[in-house]
Amino acid sequence: MDYRSSMESSETLRNKCAACYRQFNKMEHLVEHMKISYHSGHEPTCGVCKKHCRSFESLREHLIGPLPKQECKNIFSLRGCRFCMAILESPNARRIHQERCQFSSVNSGLTTRMAALGLREKAMIDYTSTRSPRVVALSCKMVGGGSDGSLDLCARVCITDESDNVVFHTYVKPSLPVTSYRYETTGIRPENLRDATPLKHAQRKIQEFLCNGEPMWKIRPRGGKARILVGHGIDHDLDRLQLEYPSSMIRDTAKYPPLMKTSKLSNSLKYLTQAYLGYDVHVGIQDPYEDCVATMRLYTRMRYQRHRIEAYPLAADAQNRSNQVAWRQSEVERMSPDEMLFISRSDYYCWCLDSLA
């Protein structure tokens, strides 16, 4: 290699992103890349080569996809957990870890368990208890309204806590006539809704429970009494319940960037549960309790990810040095790629921050 080629190679290496390892011909191109990529310590990261990926699906493709990085694939096949994507110290450590990492299905004996818990009648919420949960999961099941039965009407709602305990469950009487009970997937019959809780009554109880005594306008992500609400496609459930809740308190597994597809589209709850928890849901009749448990387990797995603690973790934080206004070209171009990554911040709220609240 001649001197010129050596210098070009060295310059390209200097212009290599410290997060995703993309290489650029010019430093200003790397700076522009860092401005729009929002790389941070909160991204899923390969335990072998330390490459940052935008989502766990991207990380999965990097490790075991059609065109994986071979060295990473080889190590992952021996010591990698296929659920949380972590790299363990040895194959034996991987085996022990993976057994703990895989959840068991809640399908077995679910009907019996629900009956024992009084699920059919649990239309009251004890939200004054000192042991009242800080985080809850909500799921609804819909029947059909309208002339063709395509209009979603909430007919059943369930709320659980982090320990899979049922906090609230009731059948809901829709405000419009039901034209399709969708029994094959909902298991709901006309008799279930005959004396069911009116929609407005269920809505009021859920709203009071979630706000936990705080006025809606006063609710804030940290330091308040309002509860964090977990769900999958939760906006649709809240819309069908005709219920409003601050987006800062919602954790939606359908919209959380690390759990989305590489195309930035949502994954189904069925896929997420099978891929990251290790069991199947939505086999036969679907139950809101099963959905609550799955979404809460996914949320918990994401919340306990170990990331670097930062004073201002979001790119949108006014105090954050990595706010785009602060990316002064001349100043940043003198930085190394590692220094750029150090000041770069995420453009989404990482759920690990809930553990610090």
Buried (B, 14 or more C-beta within 10 A) or exposed (E): EEEEEEEEEEEEEEBBBBBBBEEBEEBEEBBBBBBEBBBBBBBBBBBBEEBBBBBBBBBBBBBBBEEBBEEBBEBBBEBBBBBBBBBBEEEEEBEEBBEEBBBEBBBEEBEEBBEEBEBEEBBEBEBEEEEBBEBBBBBBBBBBBBEEBEBBBBBBBBBBBBEBEBBBBBBBBBEEEBBBBBEEEBBBEEEBBEEBBEBEBBBEBBBEBBBBEBEEEEBEBEEBEBBBBBBBBBBBBBEBBEBEBBEEBBBBBBBBBBBBEEEEEBBEBBBBBBBBBBBEBBEEBBBBBBBBBBBBBBBBBBBEBEBEEBEBBBBEBEEBEBBEEEBEEEEBEEBEBEEBBBBBBBBBBBBBBBEEE
